[in-house]
Amino acid sequence: MLTGPNHKKEILVKLANYRMPFGKYANRLLIQIPESYFIWFSNNGFPEGELGEFMAMMLEIKINGLEYLLSPLVKSGVEKGGRHA
């Protein structure tokens, strides 16, 4: 498994563009989902796998007010509502 700076950047880019695959916020970017949604999952259990890992990361980012760091990594063509333009 790669752990160098390029791999970390790839993870952050993927996190910034990761979409919720189900539920109330289906197809929305994780960065666009309210913190309270992630807190609920934190209390009740995150899904297993990559989605759960990314949701836990996003919760930490939101709790610490660091969303602005991911915003520049969101690929162009994505509207505020989470849909491609």
C-alpha positions as CSV (number, residue, x, y, z in Angstrom):
1,M,0.0,0.0,0.0
2,L,1.3,3.4,-1.0
3,T,1.6,6.0,1.8
4,G,3.6,8.8,0.1
5,P,2.5,12.4,-0.4
6,N,1.0,11.6,-3.9
7,H,-1.1,8.8,-2.4
8,K,-2.4,11.1,0.3
9,K,-3.3,13.8,-2.3
10,E,-5.2,11.1,-4.3
11,I,-7.1,10.2,-1.2
12,L,-8.1,13.8,-0.5
13,V,-9.1,14.4,-4.1
14,K,-11.3,11.2,-4.0
15,L,-12.8,12.3,-0.7
16,A,-13.6,15.7,-2.0
17,N,-15.5,14.1,-5.0
18,Y,-17.0,11.1,-3.2
19,R,-20.8,10.9,-3.5
20,M,-23.2,9.4,-1.0
21,P,-24.6,6.3,-2.6
22,F,-27.8,6.0,-0.7
23,G,-30.4,7.7,1.6
24,K,-31.6,11.2,2.0
25,Y,-28.4,12.6,0.5
26,A,-28.0,10.1,-2.3
27,N,-25.7,11.4,-5.1
28,R,-24.6,14.4,-3.0
29,L,-20.9,15.0,-2.4
30,L,-19.9,14.1,1.1
31,I,-18.6,17.7,1.6
32,Q,-22.1,19.0,0.9
33,I,-23.8,16.8,3.6
34,P,-24.5,18.4,7.0
35,E,-22.3,17.5,9.9
36,S,-25.3,16.3,11.8
37,Y,-25.7,13.4,9.3
38,F,-22.2,12.2,10.0
39,I,-22.6,12.6,13.8
40,W,-25.7,10.3,13.6
41,F,-23.6,7.6,11.8
42,S,-20.8,8.2,14.3
43,N,-23.2,7.3,17.1
44,N,-24.9,4.5,15.3
45,G,-22.1,3.0,13.2
46,F,-20.5,4.0,9.9
47,P,-21.0,1.7,7.0
48,E,-18.1,-0.7,6.4
49,G,-15.4,-0.2,3.8
50,E,-14.3,2.9,2.0
51,L,-17.6,4.8,2.4
52,G,-17.5,4.4,6.2
53,E,-13.8,5.5,6.2
54,F,-14.6,8.6,4.1
55,M,-17.6,9.5,6.2
56,A,-15.5,9.3,9.4
57,M,-12.8,11.5,7.7
58,M,-15.5,14.0,6.6
59,L,-16.9,14.2,10.1
60,E,-13.4,15.1,11.5
61,I,-12.9,17.6,8.7
62,K,-16.3,19.2,9.4
63,I,-15.9,19.2,13.2
64,N,-12.6,21.1,12.8
65,G,-14.0,23.5,10.2
66,L,-11.6,22.4,7.5
67,E,-14.0,22.0,4.6
68,Y,-12.3,24.9,2.8
69,L,-9.3,22.7,2.3
70,L,-11.3,20.2,0.2
71,S,-13.3,22.7,-1.8
72,P,-10.5,23.5,-4.3
73,L,-10.2,19.7,-4.9
74,V,-13.8,19.3,-6.1
75,K,-13.8,18.6,-9.8
76,S,-15.3,21.3,-12.1
77,G,-18.8,20.8,-13.4
78,V,-20.2,20.0,-10.0
79,E,-23.0,22.4,-8.9
80,K,-23.6,23.4,-5.3
81,G,-26.6,20.9,-5.2
82,G,-24.2,18.1,-6.0
83,R,-25.2,17.4,-9.5
84,H,-23.0,17.8,-12.6
85,A,-23.6,21.0,-14.6
